[in-house]
Amino acid sequence: MNSLAEENYLKALLNLSNDKEEVNMNELSKRLEIKMPTVTSMMKRLSSKKLVHYESYKPLRLTEKGKKEAAAIIRKHRLTEMFLVEKMGFGWEQVHDIAEQIEHIQSPDFFAKMDELLGFPKLDPHGSPIPDKNGKMVWREYSKLSECKAGETIKLSAVINTSAEFLKFLNSRELSLGLKLKIKSVEPFDNTMVVSYSKRLSETLSHTVCERLLVEKV
């Protein structure tokens, strides 16, 4: 059984390696806000457990065993977030910290029942894929809103940034997953977008916001 700290490292490694196999040690240090010597020490420990491929001055790679264990932690986290939103009425901006605590519970039956009660969801409240029991995670092909053009109609499908501050901002603009947006214009100077959706006929979104929203064409 891995410690809570070890699980957090494994989860961070998998999240950082979503679109690549290798992760830079400095990148991991920044993600976890932990100093390099401490990260190095942990990588040696995880390497001894056959969870990480570690060599001095070389990028890190999760082993197949490490990927599976990391995916199991992410599965528990995202199932918990979904349960908190769908069954307990929490807002999507409230669930991350609670799920961070619950994800370390070592009870497969507990999370299997949670999955069943939710109807076996494929996505969490923020649009991220939930790994299955075997650790398989299916990523959908999305575009960033910032990559779209004036005149297009798109559906908001996921968010890149899940900080409470950003999600509260989206709440204040009544932006939620599944919403259809019409792109009315894009400002050439700073890529600010004007969009319309629901009862909002003209809403201005900064480039920073648009970079954090994942969409698909409808």
N, C-alpha and C positions, 0 to 999 in steps of 0.2 A: 504493500500500500504506500502510495506517495503522500508526502506531507502537503499541507495547504500551500506553502511557498513553492514547492516543486510543481504542483498543479497550476499555479498562476504562471510560472515560467513556460510550461508546456502550452498552455492556452495562448499566451502572448506569441510564442514562436509560430503556432499554427495560423493565428490571425495575420501575422506579418508575412507569412509565406503563401498567402492565398493565390497570388498570381506568379509565384516563383518558388523554386525549391530551396534556395539558399537565403540565409538571413545574416546580415552583418552584425557583429557583436555590439558595435556602437549603437546601431539601430535598436537592438533589444534593450540596451541600457537606457536609452532615451524613452522608449515606450513604457518601461516599468519605473522610470525615475530612480534607478538604483546605480550605484557607482560600479565602474568597470571591474575592479578587483573582486567584488562580491558576485557579479555576474559570472566572471571566469570561474570562480570557485564552484558555483552552482552548475555550470556547464560540465565541469569535470565529474561532479557527482551524478548528473543525469547520464553522462557518457558511460560511467561505470555500471549504470542500470540498463544499458543498451537502449536508451530512449533518444539520445542525440549523438550525431556524428560530430565529434569535436577534435580539432587540431589547432595548435597555436598559430595565430595570425591568418587563419583561414575562415571563410564563412561557415556558419552553422547549418546543419541539416537534421531534421527530425528523422529518426529511423521509422520503419513501418510500424513497429510497436509504439513508438512515441506519437506518431500521427493518430493511431487508433485511440490511445489514452487521452490525447489532447481533444480529439473530436468528441469523446464521451463527456468531457467536462463542458465543452461548448454546448453540447446537446442538453445537458441538465440546466445550464444557464438559460438557454433560449426557450426551453419548455416552461421553465419557471416564469420567465417574463410573460409568456403567452397566457399562462394560467392566472397570473396576477391581474392581467388586463381583462381576459375573457370571463373568468369565473368570480373574481373578487372586486372588479370595478375600479382598479387602479388606472391612473393615466399612464400613457407610454413614457412620460418623462419621470415617473416615480419608481420604476421597477428595477433599474439596473443594480442599485446598491443592495436591494433585498436579494436579488438573484445571485449576487456575488457571494453572499453568505450561504444560501441554500445549495449552490452548485457543488459544495464539498461534502454533502451528505452521501454516505456510502451505502445506498440501498437501491439496487436496480428495480426492485418491485415497486418502490415508492414512485419512481419516475415513469415506470411502465404504466402504472395506474393513472398518473397525471396525463400521459400521452393519450390513453384511452378515453379519459373524460373530456379531453379537448377534441376528440375525433381525429387524432393522428395528423396534426398540422404539419405542413411542409415549411412554413415561414414563421418567424417570430413577429412581434408587433412592429418592428422597425423594417420589416421586409427582408431580413437576413435569413438564409436557409438554415433549417434545423437538421443536423446530421441524423441519419437513421441509427438503429441499434448496432450496425456494423461499422459505423464511422463514416459512411459515405455521405457526402454533402454535395448537392446539385446546385451549381451557381447558374442563375439566369443571365441572359444577355441584356443588360440595360445600357442606356446612354445617360450621361449627365445632362441635366436641364440646360446647362451652359453651352452644350454642343448643338442645341436645337436652333431652328431658324424661325423667323417671323412667319406667321400664317399656319404653322403646324399646330395640330391638336394632339396632346400627349396625356398619358395617365401617370400620376405619381405612384411609384411602385416601391421605393425604398429610400432610406436616408443613409448617407455615409457617416455623418456625425450624429452620435446618439447622446450627446451631453444634455443634461437637464435644461441648461440655458437655451440651447438651440431648439430643443423640442418645445419649450415654453414659447419661444418666438413663433414657431410654426402654429402652435395653438392660438396665439393671439391673432394670427392671420387666417385662422380657420382652414389651415392646410393639413390634410390627412391622407393616408395611403388610400389608393383607389379613386382619388379625385381626378376628374378630367380638367385640363387647363388648355385654354386657347392662347397662343403666343401672339400678342398684338403687335409688339415692336421690340427691337433690340437696339440699344444705343451704341453706335460704333465706337465712341470714345472710351467708355469703361465697361461695355457689355452688360449694362443694366437692362433688365427685361421688364416690360409691362405685359401682364397676363390678365385674363379674365377667367372666372370660375364661379360656380354656384350663383350667389346673388352679388358677388363682387365683380363689377363691370370693368374695373381698372385698378390693378394692384401692382405696385412697383417692387421688384425683387433685385437686390444687389447681385453682382457677379459672385461674391463670396457665398451667398445663399444658394444660388443656382449651381455652384460647383458641388454642393453637398446633397443635392436632390437627384435621385436616380429615377429615370422615366422610361416608358416604352410608348411607341406610337400606336394610335388607335385609328 
